[in-house]
């Protein structure tokens, strides 16, 4: 959202989506190296801004800084990246599938207990 301009963590936090719990970043040698990373697409689709850390000191700093104002830093280049929205969608889908599988059982139980409750 800030494009190639420098930004502060405070400005980033002001632009964060409501309910966003993490500060997402990617570290690399240069702006060109990080801005075309393939896994940024997933975040862009969800309108999540990613900080680009391109100075050597940035990556060193991230080994020691865990959070900022209660928001944890997440390196988007990690293989097991799970987004907040992913977990919710996945849980919803699992619940819907379970309800569908158990639909007949639930109806049977409701019929059997209908007169007793």
N, C-alpha and C positions, 0 to 999 in steps of 0.2 A: 504494500500500500504506500510505503514511502518511496518505492521505486529503488533507484540506485543512490538515493540521498542518505546521508548519515541520519540516525535517529537515536533518541534516548530510550532507556527502558520505561521511563515515565510516559513518553509519547506512545510507545508500543502498547503499554497497558491501557491507555485511554482509547486506543483503537481496537482492543480485543473484543471478540464476540461476547455477548452476555452468557455467563455460565462457563466460560472457558477457564480451565483450572491450571493450564500450563503455558509456559513461554517456549515456543518452538524455535529452534535454531539449527543452522548447518554451518560447519566449519570447513574451510578449504584454502588452497593457496591463493586463489584470485576470485574476483567477482564472476568472471566467465566460467570458472570451474564449478562454482556452487549454484549459480542461477539457472543452469540447464540440467540440474540433477533430476533424474526421472521420477523419484519419489515425491517431488514437490507438487506434482500434478494432483495427487490425492488431497493435499492440503488446500491447494488453490480451489478445487471443486467445492470445498466446504468453507471457502472464504476465510481461511486461517492464514494469517501473516506469519512469515518465517524470517527470523533475523539471520543475516549473512555475516558470519565472522570470518574475515579474510586476513587478519593480522596474526602473526605467530603468537603474540601474547594473548589473543582471544581464546585460543584453544587451551593454552596453559591455564588461563583464568578459569575456564569451565571445569577443569579438574578439581577446583577448590570451592567454587561457588555452586551451591545446590539449589537455592531459591532466591526470589526477590519479592518482597512484600507478600509472602505466603503462596506465591506461584512457583512451582517447580520448573526447572529447565529440562526440556526434552530435546535430545539430539535426533533430528528426523532421519539421519542417515543410518540409524541403527536398524537392523534387519527386522526386529520384532516390534516395530512401531505400531501401537494401537491408539487410535484417536478416540476421544471421548464419545463422539457420535457413533462410532463403530460398535462400541460395547453396547450401547442402548439398542441399536438396530438388531444386533445379533441376539440379544436377550429377548427382544420382542418377537423375532422370528422363531426362536426356540419355543417360546410360550405358545405362540399360535399353532406350531406344529404339534406340541403336546396336547393342546386342547382338541385339535382335530383327531389325533390318535385315540384320545380318551372320550370322545363325544358320546359314543354308544354306552360306555360304562357309566358316565355321569348321568345320562338319561335314565338308565336302569336303576341306579341308586336313588335318584330323585323320585321315581315312581314307587319304589319300595318304601321309602321313608315318608312319602307324601301324607299318608294317613296317620302316621305316628308322631308327627311333629306339630 
